[in-house]
Amino acid sequence: MIKTLTEAVRIATGIPDAQPRPGQLTLTEHIETAIRTTSHVVGAAPTGLGKSLALLAPAMVAAVELGQRTIISTESLSLQAQIIDKDAPTAADACERTTGTRPEVALLKGFSNYLCLASVRNTAEALTDTAGARLTATELRERLAKLKKTGRATVDGRPFDKAMGIPLLQWALGLPDDAAGDKQAYEGNLTNELWSMVSVGPSECIGDTCPVFALCKPKKARARAAEADIVVTNHSMLAVQAAKGVPVIVGNKNLGEFHIIMVDEAHTLPDNVRNAGACDVSAATVVSLSRAIGRVLDDLEKPVEQAIDAGQGLAVELEKELASMGRGTKPGTVRKVGEDEDPLENIGDTLIGWARSVKNLLEPVVSSPNIQVRIKAKKLTGRFDSFIADVASVKLHKTGTARWIEEKKPGRDAKNQTPYWSASASPVNIGGLLQANLWTAPVIPDPEDPMTLALREAGEPVDEEPETYPMTVIAVSATLPDRFGYQVGLTAENVNYPSPFDNAYGSSMLYVPKLVGAEIQELYPGHGNGGRSRFDARLHEGWAARRNVELVEANAGSALILSAKSDSGKVYAEALRRAAKGRWKVYSQWDGIATRQLISAWRDDESSVLVGTKSLMTGVDAPGRTCSLVTVDRIPRAAGNPVGDARVEALMEALETDKWSADRFVYVSEAALLLEQAAGRLIRSMSDVGMFAVLDPRFLKTGPVTYPEPTRRIYKKAVARFTQVTTKLATAEAFLHDLSDAQLQRAA
């Protein structure tokens, strides 16, 4: 495996005698040992180490020499694309040179990430009023081209944005048969609502009865994955399997057996699992389902009319029951549901009975000869299945699951802006779920097994409980919290691999401002008068806006400005725009531009500034001058929430520790991880140099207000790679001026 890695490095670099980086070599050795012993590796592999090749080389050789198949999962689309388009072909070339065999690699995304050609046609026909005309794809595109691309239409009872939706339909109808047809391949503006009109989930697909089944995009993607030695997928796929116990990929009969799972960007997997397992039940959900019934079934039929009316009535009763339980809960907070409590005690069983009765009404329609009606019926049946499962989840206490109720506000586009109560549930400790549903795989039985066939022929029972086997699991990320293996159900301890960017961090600077003079009174009015000073987010926001402007001025633009809160980010963007005066362009997450287009525009404009929130603290990659200044307004600690609080309580019990220690393991550790990820935006290559500024005076040990020392030490560790540190604005500005001047000289 090391020989294949070395060959891959030489192909990638074009240097005949190139050698793997030290950390890359060690990681590959650890992975090889894990594969040969069916064990686990948990590693912090810093950016620049070359972990993609360190993962791929052993996976390739395992396929050739051991006949083992591998799943490689990532969080970000950019890394997925890098593996498929660049690193996997390089590793395959290397494997072919060293072993004589070239393994196959395939990309597999979630079912609804691919176009459903039947849904595309149905939506296009509804928009052009040509249902039943049997127009060709070319003719449909011509009809769409004649429509005005402004305003909104209504398709299947849902709003349809013509400006974004018509180009999407034209793209979908113009794709060649062999195109993947996945969501990420579309380069135009897009919303989730629009994509849902041209795709379906697995439970909504009508299968081989579909008239375009032979061209089915999800089916073709799965066929390619079934033949591949290595399948590249995303955390969402793994998360659904872990949270719901559904064989999405591991143990899936159509995809075949796998033996190795490699999880890159592993630090994001736990939240993916919690989100996949989360659910909520509310009057808004019941009203939405009730309205959907009339769009699929004939509401003039008495049973259908009764089902719709019953749903509307149940929504009212559900709201009453949840509001009664939530009485006295402060606005903006949640009310936890105790182990012995049932938030749906009076109405839960009735809701399930109503949902099942609607499914009975839908059953004959699911086999309708009308394709469009059949798809709608399957989709609605799937929604009711999910609803029944959600009601069951929030009704009863289950170990490892948090439950709560809260009052929510409708979305901005909702006609009715009345707040409503919602009952929610989410898995908390996901290590057991991952261990049971992913790290252990079922042996897929051979349908042609002679013993099985003989037993069935003789009418004897066949053991339906499959045998299982352990998977080799590799979990790596640029940053990992302490005891990550414990959190995700793995037996390995964290291994920290050396970074090839240590010199780049050493040449860069960390700036944490120390308040002086009038700044102290600005942020902490009355400090020194005997009262206790408190951090005020509103006062800090105004001060941080000015400090961001001062730093960006010194750097002549070229910055990534990160905010813990959206409202503060908007203030920073506006302040920077006022200060720019045409010298640099300011992009922000609130400009109404798709995130990938926003990042691309900023990356291409070297002097521009990008302002965003926590979502830009990970996955943003802009080597060079463009991102030579990164600022974070304050430590990005999440607010207390039911899932986090439940994790704290579980750790207090499991580790027999106090609340503050458990809190640091959950909230503080995750904030430190995000801070380290944000710092990583600055250094993306060995030649990068710049400044990372944490505009949170509480980070310093001395000052009017500071973090508790155990907490501060955890945050300090997150930025420990910076060896040049200053607390003075003048020193920070001088560093940035020198950086900017050096860049101008190089450009000249």
N, C-alpha and C positions, 0 to 999 in steps of 0.2 A: 504493500500500500504506500510506503514511503517512496518507493521507486516511481510509482505513478504520480504521486504528488510532485516530486522533483521534476518529472517530465512536464507536468502541467504548468509549473512555475516557469520553466524554460520556454514553453510555447507562449504563455501569456506575456512574458517580458521581452521575448525575442532575443534573449541572451543565452548562448549555447551552454555556458557553464554556471548559470544562475542556480542558487540554492534556496530552499524554503527559509522564511524568516524563523528565528528561534521559537517564538510562540506558536507559529503555524505548524512547525515540525512536532513540537511537544503535544499540541492538541490532536494532531493526526495519530500520533503514537497512542495516546489515551483512547481515541476512538477505535483504533484497531484492536486494542486489548479488550475493550467493551464488546465489540462484535464477536470476537473469538470466545468470549466467556459469557455472553448474553447478560451483560450488566449495564450500569448507567454511568453517564458522564454529565456533570453540571459545571459549566465553565463560563467565567467572565472573559470574553475574547474581545479586546478593545478594537475600535474602528481602525482599519489599516492592517490588521493582522493577516488578513486573507482567509477568513474563516470559511467562505464559500467553497474554495478549492479544498480546504482541510476537511470539509464535510463530504464533498463530491468524490474526491479520490478514493477514500475507503468504501463509499457506497458503490462505486463502479466496480472495484475489485471484488467486493462481496458478492455482487451479481454474477461476475464471471467465474470466480473460484469456488464460491460457497452456494451459489444458486439462491441467494437471499435477495428479496426485494425490499426497497426502501421508500418511505414517505419522507419528503422534506417539506416542512411547513414554515411559512414566513407570515409576518403581520403586514408589512408594507408591500404595495403593488410594485414600487420601484425595485425592491430587492428581488421580488418574484421575477420581474422582467429581466433583471441582470443575470439571474441564474439561468433562465431559459434561453436568452438571446446571446449571452456571452460566456458565462462560467461553465455551464454544462457542456456545450460543444467543445470547449478547451479541454475539460476533464475527459470527455469521451475520446478525443483525439489522443490524449496521453495514454489512456487505458488501452486503446487499440495498438499503440506503438509498443507498450510494455507487455501486453498479454495476447495480442493478436485478435482480440474480440472487442467490438464496439457496442456497449450497452445502449438500450433505448431509453429516452427520457420523455415524459409527457406532462403537460400542465392540466390540472383538474381544479375547476372552481365549483362553487355551489350551483345547484340546478338553476336557480332563478337568476344567476349571473349571465346566462345565455339567452339569446333571443328565442322566443317561441314563434315560429313562422305562422302558425295558425292565429295566434293572438295579434301579430303584426297585421295580417290580412284583415281580421275582424275589425280592428281599430281603424285601419285605413278605409275600409268599406263604410263604416259608420260615419266617418268624417266626410266622405265624398258622396254619401247617400247612394251607394252602388251595391248594397247587399243583395246577393242573388244574381247579380249580373255576370259573375264569373269572369271578371277582367283579368288579364295577365298582369304580372308584376310591373312590366313596363307601362302598361296602360294605366295602372293605379298611380304610378309615379307621375305620369303626365297629368292626371286629374288633380293630384296633390299640388303640382306646380302651379296650377291655375288658381288655387285658393289664396286668399289674403293671409299673410303671415303675421297678423296682428290680432289682439283680442283673445277671447276665450270661447271655446265651444263646450258642449256637454256630451260626453261619450260614456255610455253605460251608467248614466247618473252621476258621473264624476267630472269635475272641471278639467279641461284640456287646454293647456297653454299652446296656442298655435305657433308662436315665435320659436319655441323650442321643440314642440312636438312634431311639426311637419317635416323639418330637416331630419329628425330622428327616423321617422317612417320612411322617408326617401332613401336614407342610408341603408336601412334594414332591407328594403325591397330591392336594392341594387347590389347586394352582396353576392359574390359568386358562391356556388354550392360548397366549395371546400374551405370557405372562410370560417374562422372560429365563431364569429358572431357574439363575442362576449362584451359585457358592459364597458370594460376598460378600453376596448378597441375603438369606441366611439369618441371622437375628439370634440364634439359640440357640447353646448351647455345642456345640463340634464338634471332632473330631480328624481327622487325615488318614486314619486307618484307617477311620473311619466313612464319610467322604466317598467313599473308594475303593469302598465297597459300593453307592453310588448313581450312580457315574459310570464312564466308560471312556475310555481313550486312543484316539487315531485308529487305531492298529494293531489295536485290540480291537473296534472298531465293526463290526457285521455289515452295515452299509450299507442299501441299498434292500430287502434281504430281511427287515428288521426289521418286525414287525407295526405298530409305532408310528412308522415312519420319517417319515410325513407331519407328525408332531408333534415331530420331533427338535430339541432345543434347540441343540446345536452347529451343526447344518445351517442353522437359521434365522439364527443369529448370523452365519455366514459369508455367507449370501445378502444380509443387510443390508450387510455390509462390502463385498461385491462391487459394490454399487450406489452406495457412498458416495464422495464426493470426498476426505474426510479420515477416516482410520481411527485411532482411539485404542486403543493396546494397551499391553502391559507388557514390561519388559526380559526376562522369562523367554522370551517368544516370540522376540525377537531373538537371545537367547543360544543357544537350541537351534539356530537356523538357522546362527549363526556357528560354533558348536562342532562341529556334526555335518554341516554342508553340506546340510541338508534344506530345501527351499523352503517353509518354514512360512508365510511371508507375502510376502517379496520373490521374485518369479519364480513364485509359485503361480498355476497356470492358472485356478483357480476364482475367485481374488480379482482377477485382472487386473494390469496394469502400474502401478507406482508410480514417481515421479520424485524425490521429496523424502523424506528421513528426518529428523525432528526428535527428538532425544533429550534429554528433560528429566531432571534428577537423574542426569546422565551419569556422575558419579563412581562410581556403583555398577555400571555396565555391565561393566567388566572382571571383577570377581568373579563376576558372574552368568554370564559366558561360561566362566570357569574351572570353576565349579560344574556347569554344563551339560555340560561335556566330561569331567568327572571320572568315574572308574569304579573299582570294586574287585572282586576275585575272592577268595572264601574258602570254606572248608568249610561255613560257615553258609549261604552262598548255595546251594551244591550240595545240601545237606540240605533246604533250603526248597523248591527246585525238585523234588527227588525226592518229597517229600510231596505236592506239588501235583499230580503225575502221577496219583496214586491218587484224587484228588478229581474228576478229569475223566474218566479212562479206567477201565475195569473191571480192577481189580487181580487178578481171578481168571483173566484171560487170560494165557497164558504169556509172550508178548512184553512185555506191560505189567509183569508181575511181575519179569521179567529187567531191564527198564529201571530200575525202582525200586531193585532190589538193586544194580545196577551203579552207580547214582548214590550210594548209601550207601557203597559200597566206594571210589569215587573221592574222596569227601569225606575219608575217612581218609587216603588216599594224598596228597591235596593238602595236608592239614594237616602231614603228615610232611615233605613237600618244603619248604614254607615255613618250618617250624620249624627245619629243618636250615640253611637259608640265614640265618635270624635268630639262630642260636646266638651268644651273646656280646653281643647287643644289650641295652643297659640298659633296665629297665622304664620305660615312659613316653616312650621315645625311638623314633626310626624308623631303619631301615637303608636307605640309598639304594641303588638298583639302578644299577650302572654301564652304560655304553653297550654293552659286549660281553657283558653278563649277561642271562640269561633266567630269571626266577624260576619259570617253569613249564616248564623245559626237558624234564623227564621226563614230565610229565602233561598239558601244554597241548593237544597234538594229540588226545590221547585224550578230553579233556573236550569239545573241539569235535565230535569224532566221535559221542560220546554224545548231545550236544545235538541234532545233526542227525538221529540215529536216532529220538529222541523226537518231533521235528517231523514225521517221516514217519508215526509212529503217530497223531499228532494230525490229520493232513491230512484223512482221511475224516470225522472228527468235526466239523471246521470247517463242513462243509456239512450237518450233521445237521438234520432237520426240527424237533427240539426246540430252541426258541429259547434256553432257559436253558443247555443243554449247549453250544450253538454259541458263545454269548458267553464261557463259561468256556474253551472250546478256543481261541478267538481271543486271549483275554487271556494264556493260558499260552504260546501260540505267540509272542506278542510278548515275553514274558519270556525265552524261549529265544533269540530273535533278539538281544536286548540282551546276553544272557550270552555268546553267540558273539563279538559285537563287543568286549565287555569283555576276554575272554580274549586276543583278538588285540592289544588295546591294551596290556595289561600285559606281554605276551611280548616284544615287539620294541621296541628303541629307535627313537624318532622325534624328529627335531630340533624343539625347541620344546616338548617334553613331559617332565615330571618323572615318575619312577617310584620307588616305594619299597615296603617291606613294614613292617608293624608289628603288634604284638600288641594285640588289642582285647578289651574286656569286653562281654559280651552286655547287651542292654537290661534295665532293671529288671524288666520283666514276663516275661522269658524263664525257662522252667522250668530250663533248664540254664545255670548261671552260670559254666561253665568258659571261661576266656579262649581265644581262637583267633587264628590268624595270618591276615593279609589282605594281598594284593598290590594296589597301587593305582597309578593313573596320572592325570595331570591336565595340560591345556595350560598353558603358562607365559606365553609371549609371544603375546598374543592379537591384536596389531595386524594381522598377516597374515591371520588367520582372518576378522576383521571386514572387512578390505579386499576379500578374495576373495569372501566369501559374503553380505555385506550392502551395502557401499558400491559394489559393482559388481553390476548387475542383468542377467539374461538377457532378451533380447527374446523375448516370448512369441509363438510362431508362430501365424498365423491358420490354423485347420484348414480353412477354405474358400478358402485362397489358390489361385488357378487354376494357377499353376506347380507347386505341390506336388501338387495333385490330378492334373495331367497326368503328372507323373513317376511317381507311384504307379500310375496306370492303365496306363502303358507298361511297368511293371515295373522302372523305373530306380531306382537308390538315391537316397534323399533325405538331404541333409546333416543329421545329427542334432546336430551341434555348434552350439548357438545363438549368435547374435551377442550381444554384451554392450554395455551403455552405463553411464557413470558416474552415480551418484546425487548430488544436492545433499544435503549432510549438515550439520546444525546440532546441535552438542552443547553444552548449557548446564547449569549447576548453580549453586547458591548458593555452593559452594566447589569448587575444582578443584586438584589437585596440579600442580606445575610440569611443563611438557612433556607435558601430558595428550594433546595431539594425536599426538605420537610414540607414546605408549603404545597408542592405539587405532587407529592406521593412518590418521590424517588429516594433511593437509598444512598446516593452519592453526596459528598460534601462539596461546597463551592471550591473550584480551583481558579486562581487568578493568573491569567497568562500575561506575559510582558507586552507592553505597547510599543510599536515601532515609532510612535509619535512623541516620545518623551522629550526629544530635543525641541520639537515644535511648541510643546506646552512650556518648556523652559524659556523659550524666547518670547513667549506671550506674557500677558499680565492679567492678574485678578485685581479688580477694584471693588472694595467694599467701603462706602463713604462713612467717615466719622463726622458726626454733627458738630459744628462749631458756632459760637456766637449766637446770632439771632435765629439760626436754624433750629436750635434746641427749643426755643420758645414757640417757633412756628409749628413744630410737630408736637410739642408737649407743653401747651400753654399752662403757665403757673408752676412749671417745674422749679424746684428749689424753695418753694414756699411751705414745705412741710407736708404737702399732699402727695398721694401716690400717682405717679405718671402712668398713663395708659396709651397704648397704640391706637391711633384713630385713622382708619383706612381712608377716610375722606380727606383729611389733612395731608396724609402721606401721598395721596394721588396728585395733588397740586404741586407738591415739592418734587415728586418723581418726574412729573411732566417737564419741569424746568431743567432738571438734571439730565434727562434724556436729550433735550435740545442742546445743552452745553456739550455733551459728549459727541453727539452726531455732528455738531458744528466743528469740533476739533478734528473729527475723522473725515470731514467733507463728504458726509453721506455714508454709503456702503455699510448698512447696518441691518440687524435683525432685532427688533424691539418686542420683547415678550411680556405679557401681562397676565397676572393671576386671575383677573376678572375682565369680562367683556366691556363693561362700562368704563373701566379705567383705560383699557386699550383704545377705545374710541377717543377719549380725552387726549391720549398721547399722540394718536394719528393727527388729530386736528392741530395740536400745538406744533408738531413737526411740519405740517403743511404751511402753517403761518410763517414759520421760521425759514422755510426752504427758499422762498422768493425765486423760484425757477432754477435753483442750483442743483437740486436733486428731486426726483419724483418719489412720492410716498404712496405705497400700496398698503391696503389693509384688508383684513378678513371680512370687513363689512362693506366692501365695494360692490357686492353683487356679482362677483366673478368666481367661477369654479376654482377650488383651491389649487388644483394642479396647474391651471392656466395662470393663476396669480403668482405662484412660485416660479413658474417658467419665465414670466415677464420680469420679475425681480432679478432672477438669476442672470438674465440676458442684459440687464441694464446695470452696469458695474457700480454706478454711483447711487443707485436707488436705495430706498429704505422700505423694509417690510415690517408691518406691525400686526401682531396676532396674539392669540392666547395659548393655553396649554397644548392645544392640538399641534402647534408648530414647534413645540419643544422636542418632538421626536420626528424622524423621517424627513426632515428638510436637509438637503445636501447641496451646498454651494461653495466648492473649494475656491480659494483665491481671494482677491480683493473685495469681491461683492459682499462677503460676510466676514469682514475684519473687525467688526464690533458687534457683540451680542450683549444685550442687557435684559435682566429679569427684574421686575419691579419689587417683588418680594418672594420669599420662599414659598413655592407652590403647594402648600399643605391643603389637602381637601378638607372641606367642612365636615363636621360630624354627620354621619348618616346611619341608617339602620343596619346596613350590611357591615360597614366598618366597625360600628359599636358592637355588633354581634361577634365579629372576629376578635375584638379586644376581650370580650367576656369569655369566649371559648379558650383563648390563650391564657387568661388568668387562671382558669380551671386546669388546663392541660399542663401548664408549666409551674403552677402553684406560685404565681408571682403577683405583684400589686398592679393596680390599674395603670399607673404611669409607665411602668416598664412595658406592659402589654401595649399601651398606646404608642410608645416609641417603636415597637416592633411593627405596628400597622401603619398608623398615620405618618409618623415622623420618617420611618424608613422609606415609605413610598414617596414622600415629598423629596427626600434626599436623592432617591433614584431619578426622579423627574428633573431635579436640579442638575444632576450629573449628565443626564441626557441633553439638557439645554446647553450646558457647557460644551458638550461634544459637537454642537452645531458649528463652533468656531474653528475647530481643527479637523479638517477632512483630508489633508494630505501632508506629507513630510515638509513641504515648503510653506505651509500656512503659518501665519503669525497674526496676532491681533489681541483684542482685549475682551475679557468677560467681566461684566459689571453686575454685581448683585446689589441693587439699590434698596437694601433692607438694613438699616442701621442696627437692628436688633441682633444681627449676625455677629457683631463685635462684642467682646467680653465686657468692655467698659462702655458706659452710656446710660442715658436715663432709663431705658428699658432694654433688656437683653433676654435671649432665650435661656431656659434652664441649661446648666452646663452639660448634662448628659445629652440633651437634644442638640446643643450647639456642636458637640463633638461629632455627632453623626452627620450634621450638615457640613462641617469642616472637612470630613473625610471625602465628601462628594466632589470637592474642588481641590483635593490635595495634589493633583498633578501640576498645578501652577506653582512655580517656585519664586516668581516675582509677584509680590503682593504690595498694594498701596492702599492707604485709607485717605489720601489727600487728593482733592480735585485737581490742584495745579500739576501734580505729578502725573495723574492720569491724562490730563489734557496734553501735557508735553509729550508723553509717549505716543498719543494718537497723532499729534502734529508731525512728529518725526516719521511715523508710519506713513502718513499721507504724503509728506514731502518726498520720501523715498520712492513711493509709487509714481509720483509725478516725474521724478528724475528718470526712472526706468522707462516710462512712457515716452519721454523726450528722446 
